[in-house]
Amino acid sequence: MAILGGELGYRVLCVISPGEPKGMGGGAYAGISKLEKLFGPDLWEEVRGNVIIDFGCGTGSESIELAQRGCRHVYGVDISERMLAVARRRAEEGGCTNVTFLLAPSESADIIISVDAFEHFSEPAAILVAMSAALKPDGRVLACFGPTWYHPRGGHLFSVFPWAHLIFSEKSLCHWRSHLRSDGARRFADVEGGLNQMTISRFEKLVDASPFEIENLEPIPIRHTRTLHCRLTREFLTAVVRCRLRLKAPRRDFKAPAESVPLATPAP
């Protein structure tokens, strides 16, 4: 439950942060490979020669890098035609011919990669079912996402200071945000990219009810909090979640639980 809401919450937010909070960009990966940072240097050997789907590819940076690292073919999948158009242009400018950007994959994948997406999908259960349908029987999903909802900055733009998205009401935060964005969003799920308030425990439950099982799940601690990071504190002190999923055997027909909002695309 939020502590501050209504007009009071909105006015306090305007005083605390009259403009956009700083440090919301992707500068942490400037000049380095984000994929290698998240999954390690062994990733390149694992993907080489395989068909890859980059699920929630956004503007295509990771898809293009995968294609350039020896993958047989990469399919960048997203529901935003605007982002796909940007990705296609970037691939063409870079002379990358073994990558295709489209709304749905046209070939089953050996590996599905998902980066910074599961906290944005508004129907993550449906996404897991869609991933299972696009994967070869012996394939796997490599996912890394975060920050999750209880992270100090789990509200993304709404985190004007650590855990502000938990202190202020959704209504007050969206009212404050209306001065920075003109999309008319009234809920966290309505913002560009969407925020589904994903937690680590919720993700585990979603996978358990899906066609997948967790082969490995690693909550990576926030820097400087490693000594405090444990099962009891992981929701609040985890920077990103890195995991590997495989299909349950035998494969069964799964129906995703109904969600209240349409699918959202990860932010670029």
N, C-alpha and C positions, 0 to 999 in steps of 0.2 A: 504494500500500500504506500502511495506517495505521501510525503509529509506536508508538502506545500503544493497548493493548486489554485485554480481560479484566477481572479484578477491579481491577487497578492503575489502568487507564484510567478505570474507573467511579469509583473513590475520588478520583482527581485531579479529575475533573469535579465531583464533589459539593463539593470544597473550593473550586474556582475559582468555581463558580456554583451555590450551594445553592438559588437561586430562578430564576425565568424571566429570561433576559437582557433588558436594557433596549434600547429603540430598535427593537423588532420590529414596531411598529404601522405604520399608513399615514399618519402625521402629515405626511409630505412633501407631501401634496396637500390638506392642510386649507385650506378657504376658496378653493380654485381648482378649475378644471375639469381633472381628470386627463387626459381625452381631448385637450383642447387643449394641455396641457403636453407630452403624448407625441407627438401627431401634428401640432401646429401649428394656427393659426387658420384655415388654408385648408380644414381638414377639413369645416367646416360647409357650405361651398359645395359640396364634393364629394358629401356625403351627402344634400343637400336634394332632396326629391322622389323618392328612391330607396327600394327595399326593402332593409332591412339585417338581417343576422343577427349578433347578438352571441353568439359561440361561446364557451361557458364563462362565462355571464353572472353566476354567483354570485347575490347578492341583488339584482341588477338596477340598481345605481346608474348605470352607463354606458348601459344600454338605455333607461332612462327619460330620461336627458339627451339621447340621440340622438332619441328620439321628440319631445321638446320643441323640438328644433332644426330641425324642418321635414322630417323623413323621412316618406315616404308611410306606411310601416309598419315596425316593428321587431319582430323575433322574438328574444327572449332564450332561449337554449338552454342547458340544463344537465342533468346526470344526477342531480342531487340534488333530490328532491322537497321536502326541507326548505327548501332555498334558494329554490326556485321559489315556494313558498308565501309566503315572506317578500317576494319580489319582486312577486308579484301584489298583496299587501296594500299595499305601498308605492305601486304604480301606482294602485290604487283610491283611496288616501288623497290622492294628488296629482291626481286627476281626469284621468289620462293614459289616453286611450282607443285610441291608435294603437300600442300595444305589447302583445304577447302573449308569455306565458312558458310554455314547454312543453318536453317532452323531445326533440322533433325538429321541425324547421321544416316547415310545411305549404305553403310557397311558395318558389320559387327566388329567390335574392337577387341584387341588383346588386352589393352589396359585403358581404363578411364581415369583421367586426372581431373581433379576438382580443386581449385585454389580460391580461397576467400569467397566461397559461395554459399555454404550451408547455413550461415547466419543471415543470408539474404533471401533464400528461396521461401516464398510464402506457403508453399505446399511441399515441404521436404520429404514427406512420406511418399507423395506421388513421384518426386524426383528419383527416389531410390528404386521405385518400381520401373520407371523409365530407364534408369541406368542398367537394371538387370536385363531388360529386354534388348538393350544395345550391346551387351557383353557376350563374348564367347563363353561356353560352359566352364572353361578352365581359366577364364580371365580374372582380373582383380581391379579394384578401385583404389587409387591412391589419393587421399584427400587431406587437405590442410586448411583449416579455417579458424577465424577468430579476428578480433576479440569476441568471446562469447558474452552473454548478456550481463553476467555479474562481474565481469572485468571492470576495473576503474573507468575505462573508456569504452565500455560495451555498448553505449548509446551512440557511438560514432559522433556525428556532428552535434547530437544532443548532449554529449558529455562536456559541458562547458567547464566543468572541473570534475575530478574523480568522483564517480558514482552519482553525478547530478541527475542522470536519467532515472535513478531509483528514488531520488529525493523529491523531484518535482513531478507533477502529474503530466500525463501524456497531452492533455488539452493545453496546459500552460506552455509546455515545451513546443508544441506545434504552433501555438500562437506566436511565441517568440521567434520561431524559425521563419514565419511568414514574412518577416522583415528582410530575410536573407535569400529566400527562394520564392518564386512566384507560381509554384505548381499547385497551390491550394491544398496541400496535404493536411489532413486532420488526424491522422493516425500514424504510428510508426511504420505500419505496413504500406502506407501510401507514398512514402518518399521515394525518390528515384533510387532504384536498387532494392528498396524494401528492407525492413528490419523485422525479423520474425521472433526476436527475443529468445534465440537459441541458447540453451545451457548444455553443459556436458552430459548431465544425467538424462536430459530429454533426448539428445542425440543417441545415446546408448539404447534408450527405450524404442526409438524409431527404428534403429537398425535391427533390434531384436524382433520387431513385428514385421520386418521387411524380408525380401528374398535373400538378404545378405546375413553374414555373421562377421563379427569382428575378429580378424586375425591378430591385429595389434592396434592398440590405441595408446598414444603417448601425450598427456597434457604437458606442454612445455612451460616451465615456470617463467613468470615475469623476472627479468634480470634484477638482481639484488634481493629477491624474495625466496631464493632456493631453500634456505634453511627453514623457512616457515611453510613451504609448500608440502602438502600431504593430502590424503583423501578428504579430510575435513575442510581444508582451505582451498582446494583446487578450483572450485567455482569462482572464487574471488581473486586468486593469484596465478591463474594460468594465462599466458600470453596468447598461445595458439594451440590448437588440437591437431595432432598429426596422427593419421590412422591408415590402416590397410584393411580393406574389406574383401571377402571372397563369397561366392555364391554358396548357399546352403545346398547340401546334396541329400536326397534328390531335389531338383528344382521343382517348386510348386507354383500354382497360380495364385498371385497375391492381388488384392485390391487395396488401394491406398485409402486410409481414412479420409473422410470429407474434411476439407478445410474451409474457412470462412472467406478467404480472399483469393484472387487469382494468382498464378505464378508470377514471381518478380524476378527480374534479372539482376545479377550482381553489378555493383557500381564499377566504373572503369578504374 
